[in-house]
């Protein structure tokens, strides 16, 4: 005896898998958007920290450059004196 296959039998239960897959896709897209937003926020914070460090370095350099140059020359002269005369200042 042959059983008659109808279209109705094949279409039963198709809504549930489609609903589950579409729900998972939407959850994954929401997670990706949140994660991408956090990534941009962390990048912005890191860039701000790097800019602040560069600005601080430049400010330090402008303010203390002369003192650093003087200290460097003093150290150089002390090394030369020590080598030439064996005198340690």
C-alpha positions in Angstrom: 0.0 0.0 0.0 1.4 3.4 -1.0 1.2 6.3 1.3 0.4 9.6 -0.3 2.9 12.3 0.6 1.3 15.7 0.9 2.8 19.1 1.0 1.1 19.7 4.3 3.2 17.0 6.0 6.5 18.5 4.8 5.6 22.0 5.9 4.7 21.1 9.4 7.2 22.2 12.0 9.1 24.6 9.8 8.3 27.7 11.9 10.2 26.6 15.0 13.7 26.1 13.3 13.3 29.4 11.4 12.4 31.2 14.6 15.3 29.6 16.6 17.8 30.4 13.8 16.6 34.0 13.4 16.6 34.6 17.1 20.2 33.3 17.4 21.3 35.5 14.5 19.7 38.6 16.1 21.4 37.9 19.5 24.8 37.4 17.7 24.3 40.7 15.8 23.4 42.5 19.1 26.5 41.1 20.8 28.7 42.1 17.9 27.4 45.7 18.0 27.9 45.9 21.8 31.4 44.5 21.5 32.3 46.8 18.6 31.1 49.8 20.6 33.3 48.7 23.5 36.2 48.3 21.2 35.8 51.9 19.9 35.5 53.2 23.4 38.7 51.5 24.6 40.5 52.7 21.5 39.4 56.3 22.1 40.6 56.0 25.8 44.0 54.6 24.7 44.4 57.4 22.1 43.6 60.0 24.7 46.2 58.6 27.1 48.8 58.5 24.3 48.1 62.1 23.4 48.3 63.2 27.0 51.6 61.5 27.4 53.0 63.1 24.3 51.8 66.5 25.4 53.4 66.0 28.9 56.7 65.0 27.3 56.7 68.1 25.1 55.9 70.3 28.0 58.6 68.7 30.1 61.0 69.1 27.2 60.2 72.8 26.8 60.5 73.6 30.5 63.6 71.5 31.5 65.6 71.4 28.4 68.2 73.9 29.6 68.7 72.1 32.9 69.1 68.8 31.1 71.6 70.2 28.7 73.6 71.8 31.6 73.6 68.5 33.5 74.7 66.7 30.4 77.6 69.0 29.9 78.6 68.9 33.6 78.6 65.0 33.4 80.7 65.2 30.2 83.2 67.5 31.8 83.5 65.4 34.9 84.2 62.3 32.8 86.9 64.1 30.9 88.5 65.4 34.1 88.5 61.9 35.5 90.0 60.4 32.4 92.7 63.1 32.0 93.7 63.8 35.5 92.2 61.0 37.5 90.2 63.6 39.5 86.7 62.8 40.5 84.7 66.0 41.2 
